Amino acid sequence: MNSSARYFHLGASSSLIALILLCLAWELVLAPLRPGGSWMVLKVVPLLLPLRGVLKRDVYTLQWSSMLILAYLAEGLVRATSDSVHASVLLAWVEVALTTLYFVCALSYLHPFKKAAKEIARQAIQKASQ
């Protein structure tokens, strides 16, 4: 694995972990919808599903989790532009930054795999046409 792939994997892994911690802290302590915490903390559960695969560099997990993370990007954008509590707006912008970082790092990590798969498919088509 080259050094840029390591950095992209590290960026994806660390941003996913940071997003999990942010969501827990946000909904339990920092700016919950209700004092004492809210059921919104359950939004962390889908983020836990890809965690093991992302840490293990599983290509398939990184692919589908890059689509899952877009729901958190949407939530962050909606809450950043509609919440009235200043702390919640700041946390929403942090969520947007972390989800963007994850998405970019995951896609950058996956790019060589996609390129290799295209080359294998091209060679197979070439071989079949001969």
C-alpha positions in Angstrom: 0.0 0.0 0.0 1.4 3.4 -0.9 1.7 6.3 1.5 -1.2 8.3 0.0 -3.5 5.3 0.5 -2.4 5.1 4.1 -3.2 8.7 4.6 -6.6 8.4 2.9 -7.4 5.4 5.0 -6.3 7.2 8.2 -8.4 10.2 7.2 -11.5 8.0 6.6 -11.1 6.0 9.8 -10.4 9.0 12.0 -13.2 11.1 10.6 -15.7 8.2 11.0 -14.6 7.8 14.7 -14.7 11.5 15.3 -18.2 11.7 13.7 -19.4 8.9 16.0 -18.0 10.7 19.1 -19.4 14.0 17.9 -22.9 12.6 17.5 -22.8 11.0 20.9 -21.6 14.1 22.6 -24.0 16.3 20.7 -27.1 14.4 21.4 -26.3 13.5 25.0 -24.4 16.4 26.5 -23.4 19.4 24.3 -26.7 20.4 22.6 -29.4 17.7 22.9 -32.9 18.4 21.6 -34.2 17.8 25.1 -32.4 18.5 28.4 -30.7 15.3 29.6 -30.4 13.8 26.1 -32.7 12.6 23.4 -33.4 9.6 21.3 -31.6 11.4 18.5 -28.5 9.7 19.9 -29.6 6.6 18.0 -28.4 8.2 14.8 -25.0 6.9 15.8 -26.1 3.2 15.3 -25.8 3.3 11.5 -22.3 4.7 11.8 -21.2 1.8 13.9 -22.1 -0.7 11.2 -19.2 0.1 8.8 -16.7 0.9 11.5 -15.0 -2.6 11.6 -14.8 -2.8 7.9 -13.4 0.6 7.5 -10.8 -0.1 10.1 -9.9 -3.3 8.2 -9.7 -1.5 4.9 -12.5 -3.5 3.4 -13.2 -2.1 -0.1 -16.8 -3.1 -0.2 -17.5 -1.5 3.2 -15.8 1.7 2.2 -17.9 1.8 -1.0 -21.3 1.5 0.7 -20.4 3.6 3.7 -19.4 6.5 1.4 -23.1 6.5 0.3 -24.4 6.1 3.9 -22.3 9.1 5.0 -24.2 11.4 2.7 -27.3 11.1 5.0 -25.2 12.7 7.7 -24.0 15.4 5.4 -27.6 16.2 4.6 -28.6 16.2 8.3 -25.6 18.5 9.1 -26.5 20.9 6.4 -30.2 21.0 7.4 -29.4 21.5 11.1 -26.7 24.1 10.4 -29.1 26.2 8.4 -32.3 25.7 10.5 -31.4 25.2 14.2 -31.8 28.2 16.4 -29.4 27.1 19.1 -25.9 28.5 18.4 -24.1 25.4 19.8 -26.1 23.1 17.7 -25.3 25.1 14.5 -21.6 24.9 15.3 -21.8 21.2 15.9 -23.8 20.8 12.6 -21.0 22.5 10.7 -18.4 20.2 12.3 -20.6 17.3 11.2 -20.6 18.6 7.7 -16.8 18.9 7.8 -16.3 15.4 9.1 -18.7 13.8 6.6 -17.0 15.7 3.8 -13.6 14.6 5.0 -14.8 11.0 5.2 -16.4 11.0 1.8 -13.3 12.5 0.1 -10.9 10.2 1.9 -12.9 7.1 1.2 -13.3 7.9 -2.5 -9.6 8.7 -2.8 -8.7 5.5 -1.1 -11.0 3.5 -3.4 -9.8 5.2 -6.6 -6.9 2.8 -7.4 -9.2 -0.2 -6.8 -11.7 1.2 -9.3 -9.0 1.9 -11.8 -7.6 -1.7 -11.5 -11.1 -3.2 -11.8 -11.7 -1.2 -15.0 -8.3 -2.4 -16.4 -9.2 -6.0 -15.6 -12.6 -5.6 -17.3 -11.0 -3.9 -20.4 -8.5 -6.8 -20.7 -11.3 -9.4 -20.4 -13.3 -7.7 -23.1 -10.3 -7.5 -25.3 -9.5 -11.2 -24.7 -13.1 -12.2 -25.4 -13.2 -10.3 -28.7 -10.1 -12.0 -30.1 
